[in-house]
């Protein structure tokens, strides 16, 4: 029975190391699939150029974030790059009850928390084709110093080492191919049909995550 027939939507986790192209893929996915909604996370970091409150993130102070944690408002929360991120459980629950399929764009720490309370979710991890490609993408964004890029590279390897906690791996080498793979995974999950994953993706993840 599909989520539309039960009146309850499906929950999809999409995670990736910084610079792997997760946000661009998720935005393209949302444009192609009107049944999907993106859960807007809360964060204590400052907005980047072009980001707006309520669209990209809910930007809050650390004091407000701590208040929400104490109130039990988050289904998951984690500290990433010296800032806090969290997913509002009430907003997600409302969307799922309305039959919407919801994407959580979170990291592996948050994914672990969500799976513990929502074991029926579908978790997808996006990786770059190589660490050199990841470095080029991070430098190409023009947002970080070399010191920050070095740290992000180290943290990316640490994140990739958790690849085996996810159901599916998608290699973002060719953007359109990666997008097609995401669409196929989501549609197969909706049909309760197993999606066959490329074993080469697992080998690549093992290599990239080796520190």
MODA-V338767 format. One record per backbone hydrogen bond with DSSP energy under -0.5 kcal/mol. CO is the residue of the C=O (numbers start at 1). NH is the residue of the N-H. Records with the same first field share a line. If there is no record, write none. Layout:
CO->NH  NH
This chain:
2->6
3->7  8
10->12  102
11->122
12->14  104
13->124
14->106
15->126
17->20
21->25
22->26
23->27
24->28
25->29
26->30
27->31
28->32
29->33
32->34
33->36
35->101
37->39  103
39->41
41->58
42->86
43->60
48->51
52->55  56  57
57->54  59
58->43  60
61->65
62->66
63->67
64->68
65->69
66->70
67->71
68->73
69->72
73->89  90
76->87
78->80  85
80->83
83->80
84->44
85->78
86->42  88
87->75  76
88->92
89->93
90->94
91->95
92->96
93->97
94->98
95->100
96->9  99
100->102
101->37
102->12
103->39  105
104->14  106
107->111
108->112
109->113
110->114
111->115
112->116
113->117
114->117  118
118->121
121->123
122->13
123->167  168
124->15
125->170
126->17
127->172
130->134
131->135
132->136
133->137
134->138
135->139
136->140
137->141
138->142  143
139->142
145->149
146->150
147->151
148->152
149->153
150->154
151->155
152->156
153->157
154->158
155->159
156->160
157->161
159->162
160->163
162->165
163->166
168->125
170->127  172
171->173
172->129
173->175
174->178
175->179
176->180
177->181
178->182
179->183
180->184
181->185
182->186
183->187
184->188
185->189
186->190
187->191
188->193
189->192
194->196
195->197
198->201  202
199->203
200->204
201->205
202->206
203->207
204->208
205->209
207->210
209->211
